[in-house]
């Protein structure tokens, strides 16, 4: 901004409406302070950055709504908002810890999905047993990662026909591999 505004004037301009310059000046002035507060009390850079966003959004909403009674005490309002936000974060963390301590044993153990063993030799034989056009569709789709439109253009058929051929080929591969269909 060309003219250095005091806090009261900055609050007034933000409260009047959509003054992007005043909001940017608020961010420029207050973000470093909020970040330092977050680093000191949260001891984590990412949490401090999150605090900056949360506090400045809360501050902007309050200023736009005209809820700041003493405009010349903007810095005090922002730091008070920091304090209350950090207390809320800590309260939520403590609540989560208590709930986990109380009900954590009842939580189901994480489910680990194990991949079935794939017989590559058998799959190779099954693909080789497909008709030429079906084999071309499967290879172009899954190995060359071509779209249905690309495969259709190469084979001289419609995209819908490519999808039908691919569907039937996959069905044959499942039967050949002994997978329940």
Secondary structure, DSSP 8 states (H G I E B T S, - for coil): --S---HHHHHHHHHHS--HHHHHHHHHHHHHHHHHHHHHHH--HHHHHHHHHHHHHHHHHHHHHT--S-GGGHHHHHHHHHHHHHHHHHHHHHHHHHHHHHHGGGS------------HHHHHHHHHHS-HHHHHHHIIIIIS---HHHHHHHHTS-HHHHHHHHHHHHHHHHHHHT---
